Amino acid sequence: MKQLFIIFTLSLLPSCLFAQIVISPEMGINISNYKLKQEFISFNTQAKGSLCGGVNLNMFLRSNLALESGLFYKMNGYKRASYGYEENATIHSLEIPVCVLFTPDTRKKKITVGAGIYGAYYFKGNVYVNGVKIDMRFGESSTSSQFFISKPIDFGCRMVSIVTLSEKIYFKSFLQVGLRNLYAESSAPDSRFDVKNYNYGVILGYKIERNNIAKNK
């Protein structure tokens, strides 16, 4: 997966030569939850809030059209409680989004909307079960009956809306819906689950660099 991240990032470099580039550090709050199902049974879970942040890269192809990408750290998770059983999960991930951004009114440039996809790499996690910490394992499959084994790769749909507050400061909200079942395939009986991540949040960004190559040509 690390090789895929590198290849994807390098593939964006040619586009950078012909576009206006805006690089922005971002920091905000990510509210995450997981849909847990076992055959026809759905488990009730509660959302969990945490910090997220990273570096955003916008490549403006036109005055009202841009390609958004970047690299972000997120802390995901969920909470679950039922009949004396308590579960509190925390999962750390690195994400790369790819979105098309559109600004309807280029004169004011106050509102921008966008849609696209994201890819995530889960590298660390743990679950507290009734106060006892259990480290998560990551892999595509498992031959054991141990729970909390997650696939390391996730992907899904992403939607964003951006409100420009000043020339350099903006406010972004996002919604992401995971499409992949994250529970590792297992040969153990009664251990086939459907686990999908979804999260939303708000971010404050600050534009620190502009590349006006496109304007100079």
C-alpha atoms as one frame of an Amber mdcrd trajectory, in Angstrom:
protein
   0.000   0.000   0.000   2.851   2.394   0.712   4.057   1.887  -2.877   0.566
   2.747  -4.161   0.562   6.006  -2.200   3.942   6.957  -3.687   2.928   6.058
  -7.242  -0.334   7.973  -6.959   1.395  11.067  -5.578   3.990  11.029  -8.353
   1.258  10.686 -10.960  -0.085  14.091  -9.918   3.193  15.899 -10.602   2.669
  16.456 -14.355  -0.631  18.203 -13.699   1.096  20.527 -11.225   3.239  21.979
 -14.018   0.199  23.361 -15.834  -1.979  24.518 -12.975  -2.115  27.108 -10.256
  -1.259  25.351  -7.015  -2.476  26.162  -3.521  -0.963  24.275  -0.570  -2.762
  24.500   2.768  -2.227  22.910   6.184  -5.539  21.803   7.685  -6.652  20.890
  11.187 -10.072  19.950  12.442 -12.419  17.461  14.060 -13.323  14.068  12.620
 -16.488  12.313  13.820 -16.314   8.644  12.957 -18.561   5.631  13.274 -18.722
   2.075  11.966 -21.683   0.064  10.745 -21.462  -3.415  12.265 -23.591  -6.273
  10.945 -23.536 -10.025  11.345 -25.752 -11.593   8.718 -29.188 -10.061   9.484
 -28.242  -8.558  12.856 -27.170  -4.904  13.115 -25.273  -3.647  16.163 -25.961
  -0.190  17.560 -22.826   1.938  17.726 -22.089   5.498  18.808 -19.972   8.005
  16.906 -16.608   9.051  18.277 -14.962  12.460  17.821 -11.234  13.067  17.465
  -8.686  15.295  15.763  -7.613  15.126  12.135  -5.121  17.099  10.101  -2.775
  17.165   7.174  -1.689  19.030   4.076  -4.183  19.873   1.335  -3.158  20.366
  -2.293  -5.452  22.152  -4.749  -4.565  22.361  -8.436  -6.693  24.944 -10.225
  -7.401  23.859 -13.778  -9.689  26.846 -14.347 -10.816  29.803 -12.248 -13.844
  27.820 -11.019 -12.532  24.236 -11.298  -9.853  22.516  -9.215  -8.512  19.083
  -8.349  -8.125  18.439  -4.621  -5.736  15.947  -3.070  -3.295  15.770  -0.160
  -2.208  13.577   2.705  -4.107  13.445   6.009  -3.968  11.725   9.366  -7.244
  10.676  10.950  -8.234   9.012  14.160 -11.354   6.903  13.594 -13.391   4.791
  15.964 -16.701   3.928  17.559 -18.314   3.082  20.883 -20.732   0.281  21.693
 -22.491  -0.726  24.906 -25.076  -3.427  25.527 -26.133  -5.362  28.641 -22.955
  -4.786  30.625 -20.684  -5.115  27.594 -18.703  -2.033  26.565 -16.511  -1.574
  23.513 -14.428   1.493  22.615 -12.370   1.315  19.415  -9.697   3.696  18.108
  -8.139   3.266  14.655  -5.381   5.424  13.159  -5.185   5.987   9.414  -3.470
   7.904   6.626  -5.734   9.118   3.823  -5.411  10.483   0.307  -8.528  12.121
  -1.172  -9.103  12.901  -4.843 -11.950  15.336  -5.446 -13.146  17.684  -8.163
 -13.991  21.125  -6.735 -16.383  23.576  -8.350 -16.965  27.227  -7.441 -20.331
  28.409  -8.879 -19.672  32.161  -8.511 -16.091  33.019  -9.481 -16.590  36.722
  -8.658 -17.243  36.180  -4.954 -15.501  32.792  -4.557 -17.201  32.258  -1.203
 -18.728  28.803  -1.679 -17.076  25.746  -3.224 -18.490  22.216  -3.474 -16.820
  18.999  -4.467 -17.102  15.245  -4.781 -14.738  12.362  -5.347 -13.131   9.364
  -3.685 -10.647   8.613  -0.919  -8.217   5.858  -0.055  -7.156   5.070   3.508
  -4.406   2.969   5.070  -5.050   1.748   8.628  -1.791   1.216  10.480  -2.633
   1.065  14.197  -5.616   0.523  16.459  -6.930  -0.825  19.716 -10.221  -1.736
  21.349 -11.080  -1.438  25.041 -13.510  -4.202  25.998 -14.920  -3.604  29.484
 -11.786  -1.614  30.275  -9.326  -4.215  28.963  -7.146  -3.071  26.056  -6.857
  -5.316  22.991  -4.514  -4.331  20.157  -6.028  -4.640  16.717  -4.451  -6.716
  13.987  -4.477  -5.786  10.314  -4.631  -8.195   7.409  -6.777  -9.357   4.508
  -7.682 -12.658   6.151  -7.402 -14.612   9.368  -7.585 -18.274  10.330  -8.180
 -17.565  14.012 -11.361 -16.753  15.893  -9.856 -13.591  17.377 -12.007 -10.511
  16.914 -10.845  -7.012  15.946  -8.923  -8.038  12.848  -9.318  -5.316  10.224
  -8.329  -5.059   6.599  -5.662  -2.355   6.268  -7.042  -0.726   3.102 -10.275
   1.242   2.855 -11.834   3.325   0.084 -15.082   5.149  -0.494 -16.931   8.272
  -1.609 -16.164  11.786  -0.406 -18.131  15.031  -0.530 -16.901  18.443   0.611
 -18.152  22.001   0.949 -15.843  24.975   1.491 -16.620  28.466   2.754 -13.898
  31.046   2.124 -13.543  33.377   5.116 -10.669  35.522   3.814  -7.946  35.438
   1.188  -6.025  32.789   3.128  -8.453  31.231   5.615 -11.283  28.826   4.782
 -13.699  26.518   6.541 -14.338  23.025   5.134 -16.891  20.338   5.968 -16.675
  16.796   4.629 -18.583  13.526   4.516 -17.007  10.161   3.714 -18.778   6.839
   3.235 -16.667   3.690   3.137 -17.512   1.096   0.508 -15.297  -1.778   1.587
 -16.050  -4.402   4.211 -13.150  -3.962   6.645 -13.588  -7.170   8.595 -10.927
  -9.695   7.624 -12.207 -12.912   6.120 -12.120 -15.725   8.637 -12.673 -19.468
   8.525 -13.894 -19.480  12.115 -17.628 -20.192  12.546 -19.997 -17.350  13.494
 -17.353 -14.735  12.773 -18.490 -13.292   9.445 -19.203  -9.605   9.941 -19.860
  -6.651   7.687 -17.932  -3.603   8.936 -17.946  -0.285   7.077 -16.612   3.096
   8.121 -18.279   6.446   7.653 -17.165   9.795   9.012 -17.784  13.506   8.760
 -16.157  16.567  10.181 -15.125  20.191   9.990 -11.707  21.603   9.144 -10.015
  24.978   9.263  -7.445  25.583   6.536  -4.793  28.211   5.854  -3.344  28.855
   2.380   0.407  29.285   2.621   1.705  29.048  -0.932   0.623  29.851  -4.453
   2.207  28.842  -7.732   1.204  31.108 -10.589   2.859  29.132 -13.369  -0.425
  28.934 -15.265  -0.815  32.736 -15.179   2.705  33.329 -16.435   2.295  31.213
 -19.566
